[in-house]
Amino acid sequence: DWRRQLLYPNPEAAFPHFPPPPSERLIGIWTLAGAVRFIAVYNAWKRETGVVDFTDMLEQVLRRQLSPEPEVLFLDEAQDCSPLQWRLIDLWSRRVMRFYLSGDDDQCLFEWSGSSPELLLNYPATSERVLSQSYRVPHKVHSVAQAIISRNKVRKEKDYKPRAAEGVISYTPSLSSLKLSDLPGSIFILTRNRYQLEPIAEALMFQGVPFRNLRGPDPINTGKLAGAQALLQLSRGQPVTAAQMAGAIEYIPSAPYLKRGFKRVVRALAEKSPESELLVSDIHDNTNPIFWETLARGASMDMLQADRKEKALLTSILASGNAEPRVTIGTVHSVKGMEASWVILLPDMARRTYDEFMKNPEPERRVWYVGATRAREGVIVLAPQTGLSFRIPKAGG
């Protein structure tokens, strides 16, 4: 996919330029012959299954010269287009009356998939307008973001003003030293690499902090929360829907709590009539006494198949009555185009990322620039946990 997005004619031309895969298991066995075999197997699988991937679609459109023939064309996030995608844009813009192109070379984050800031910077335009006012970024965050990105040479200088608020830039030893409840509004906790999210997720679960995970298991969306809610309603003598009960029993072991065949009956009812209500009396004869004993002593979480961290989080959510989290965790790449009141940055990097940063720092500066500029109120920088980290400059210097 990378080869075709960059318009290399064949694997032989592309292989010397392809970055080595990060997996330790491939070191020493990643060869041109192996890549060619992989491509052959992949293409054979696509033919057998009759599927095409996104790059196939682009290539077919270009090969057949297909165009919707618009009168006006808008291209947003242009800095993330690959050479292949730019060819498609050239095709579609040939006969348009107006072509509006929007992008920011400082936010080019997808060079690994073929994009580059030069493709945007060198694109010919008859007129140009720089948006001169940010309606998100406050003064101190703007100062830090500019200090990060201004060191890049491959970029267009942009004079844009922050919004009137002063904002906050602060530095703290660790996530555990922060009291997230003191931060009003939405919160992003961002890392550079995906593997760094796991300990953050664990810490938040132990603390009972509801959160969304953009790059990993999302405890709110596993269905266990709906199951826990259904059990809480039953313990209060309240009815539950068939859909709720079907969700709950997926995480309750039949032995010793449920009678034989109950799961099958509930699933069938939920499929046929998901909103039909089940009263305590409807469920009573299909459950064992220990089911109700557990509910009566307020220990419904004991029935759920979940680890301690998940149970701590679910208990906290049910106690607060609010399942919609203010906290979102993810990589910087996962929140591009999004914003939050507060952004918490973990500046550590994987060894491979750090080595690439040492060879060519400009792409990494763009990553951290994007991370900082997601904030409406302030940025909080966690102290690096290793020596492999990006230095977030102080505000004003």
Secondary structure in CASP SS format (residue, H / E / C, confidence):
PFRMAT SS
TARGET T0000
AUTHOR 0000-0000-0000
METHOD secondary structure of the structure
MODEL  1
D C 1.00
W H 1.00
R H 1.00
R H 1.00
Q H 1.00
L C 1.00
L C 1.00
Y C 1.00
P C 1.00
N C 1.00
P H 1.00
E H 1.00
A H 1.00
A H 1.00
F H 1.00
P H 1.00
H H 1.00
F C 1.00
P C 1.00
P C 1.00
P C 1.00
P C 1.00
S C 1.00
E H 1.00
R H 1.00
L H 1.00
I C 1.00
G C 1.00
I C 1.00
W C 1.00
T C 1.00
L H 1.00
A H 1.00
G H 1.00
A H 1.00
V H 1.00
R H 1.00
F H 1.00
I H 1.00
A H 1.00
V H 1.00
Y H 1.00
N H 1.00
A H 1.00
W H 1.00
K H 1.00
R H 1.00
E H 1.00
T H 1.00
G C 1.00
V C 1.00
V C 1.00
D C 1.00
F H 1.00
T H 1.00
D H 1.00
M H 1.00
L H 1.00
E H 1.00
Q H 1.00
V H 1.00
L H 1.00
R H 1.00
R H 1.00
Q C 1.00
L C 1.00
S C 1.00
P C 1.00
E C 1.00
P C 1.00
E C 1.00
V E 1.00
L E 1.00
F E 1.00
L E 1.00
D C 1.00
E C 1.00
A H 1.00
Q H 1.00
D H 1.00
C C 1.00
S C 1.00
P H 1.00
L H 1.00
Q H 1.00
W H 1.00
R H 1.00
L H 1.00
I H 1.00
D H 1.00
L H 1.00
W H 1.00
S C 1.00
R C 1.00
R C 1.00
V C 1.00
M C 1.00
R E 1.00
F E 1.00
Y E 1.00
L E 1.00
S C 1.00
G C 1.00
D C 1.00
D H 1.00
D H 1.00
Q H 1.00
C C 1.00
L C 1.00
F C 1.00
E H 1.00
W H 1.00
S H 1.00
G C 1.00
S C 1.00
S C 1.00
P H 1.00
E H 1.00
L H 1.00
L H 1.00
L H 1.00
N C 1.00
Y C 1.00
P C 1.00
A C 1.00
T C 1.00
S C 1.00
E C 1.00
R C 1.00
V C 1.00
L C 1.00
S C 1.00
Q E 1.00
S C 1.00
Y C 1.00
R C 1.00
V C 1.00
P C 1.00
H H 1.00
K H 1.00
V H 1.00
H H 1.00
S H 1.00
V H 1.00
A H 1.00
Q H 1.00
A H 1.00
I H 1.00
I H 1.00
S C 1.00
R C 1.00
N C 1.00
K C 1.00
V C 1.00
R C 1.00
K C 1.00
E C 1.00
K C 1.00
D C 1.00
Y C 1.00
K E 1.00
P C 1.00
R C 1.00
A C 1.00
A C 1.00
E C 1.00
G C 1.00
V E 1.00
I E 1.00
S E 1.00
Y E 1.00
T E 1.00
P C 1.00
S C 1.00
L H 1.00
S H 1.00
S H 1.00
L C 1.00
K C 1.00
L H 1.00
S H 1.00
D H 1.00
L C 1.00
P C 1.00
G C 1.00
S C 1.00
I E 1.00
F E 1.00
I E 1.00
L E 1.00
T E 1.00
R C 1.00
N C 1.00
R H 1.00
Y H 1.00
Q H 1.00
L H 1.00
E H 1.00
P H 1.00
I H 1.00
A H 1.00
E H 1.00
A H 1.00
L H 1.00
M H 1.00
F H 1.00
Q H 1.00
G C 1.00
V C 1.00
P C 1.00
F E 1.00
R E 1.00
N E 1.00
L C 1.00
R C 1.00
G C 1.00
P C 1.00
D C 1.00
P H 1.00
I H 1.00
N H 1.00
T C 1.00
G C 1.00
K H 1.00
L H 1.00
A H 1.00
G H 1.00
A H 1.00
Q H 1.00
A H 1.00
L H 1.00
L H 1.00
Q H 1.00
L H 1.00
S H 1.00
R C 1.00
G C 1.00
Q C 1.00
P C 1.00
V E 1.00
T E 1.00
A H 1.00
A H 1.00
Q H 1.00
M H 1.00
A H 1.00
G H 1.00
A H 1.00
I H 1.00
E C 1.00
Y C 1.00
I C 1.00
P C 1.00
S H 1.00
A H 1.00
P H 1.00
Y H 1.00
L E 1.00
K C 1.00
R C 1.00
G C 1.00
F H 1.00
K H 1.00
R H 1.00
V H 1.00
V H 1.00
R H 1.00
A H 1.00
L H 1.00
A H 1.00
E H 1.00
K H 1.00
S C 1.00
P C 1.00
E C 1.00
S C 1.00
E E 1.00
L E 1.00
L C 1.00
V H 1.00
S H 1.00
D H 1.00
I H 1.00
H H 1.00
D C 1.00
N C 1.00
T E 1.00
N C 1.00
P H 1.00
I H 1.00
F H 1.00
W H 1.00
E H 1.00
T H 1.00
L H 1.00
A H 1.00
R C 1.00
G C 1.00
A C 1.00
S H 1.00
M H 1.00
D H 1.00
M C 1.00
L C 1.00
Q C 1.00
A C 1.00
D C 1.00
R H 1.00
K H 1.00
E H 1.00
K H 1.00
A H 1.00
L H 1.00
L H 1.00
T H 1.00
S H 1.00
I H 1.00
L H 1.00
A H 1.00
S H 1.00
G C 1.00
N C 1.00
A C 1.00
E C 1.00
P C 1.00
R C 1.00
V E 1.00
T E 1.00
I E 1.00
G E 1.00
T E 1.00
V H 1.00
H H 1.00
S H 1.00
V H 1.00
K C 1.00
G C 1.00
M C 1.00
E C 1.00
A E 1.00
S E 1.00
W E 1.00
V E 1.00
I E 1.00
L E 1.00
L C 1.00
P C 1.00
D E 1.00
M C 1.00
A C 1.00
R H 1.00
R H 1.00
T H 1.00
Y H 1.00
D H 1.00
E H 1.00
F H 1.00
M H 1.00
K H 1.00
N C 1.00
P H 1.00
E H 1.00
P H 1.00
E H 1.00
R H 1.00
R H 1.00
V H 1.00
W H 1.00
Y H 1.00
V H 1.00
G H 1.00
A H 1.00
T C 1.00
R C 1.00
A E 1.00
R E 1.00
E E 1.00
G E 1.00
V E 1.00
I E 1.00
V E 1.00
L E 1.00
A C 1.00
P C 1.00
Q C 1.00
T C 1.00
G C 1.00
L C 1.00
S E 1.00
F C 1.00
R C 1.00
I C 1.00
P C 1.00
K C 1.00
A C 1.00
G C 1.00
G C 1.00
END
